[in-house]
């Protein structure tokens, strides 16, 4: 009887772990997509501001990014 309970416990634990991993992967993908969209929106906003002759300091205040991070981001645009 004890062995059967141990096997049931192990099986349910393994299923729980598998479900947790699947859920974690799904959430990770969703968060990655959200970050990608947000980064794209920020890049578009920066391009528009640069075209309007805004300084990096002004852009930094508008989009709420650190000036150094903004400089790095501008290089990739």
C-alpha positions, 0 to 999 in steps of 0.5 A: 500500500505504501509503495502504491501511494509513493508511486501516486505521489511521484506521478502527481508531482511529475505532472505538477512540475510539467504543468508548471514548466508549460505555464512558465514557458507560455508566460515567458513568451507572452512577456517577450512579445510585450517587451518587443512591442514596447521596444518597437513603440519606443523606437518609433517615438524616438525616430519621430522626436529625432525628426522633430529636432528634439535633443536626446535630453528632451527625448529622455525626459519624454520617454522616461529612459536613462540618457545612456540607454537612449544613446545605445538605443539610438545607435540601433535605430 
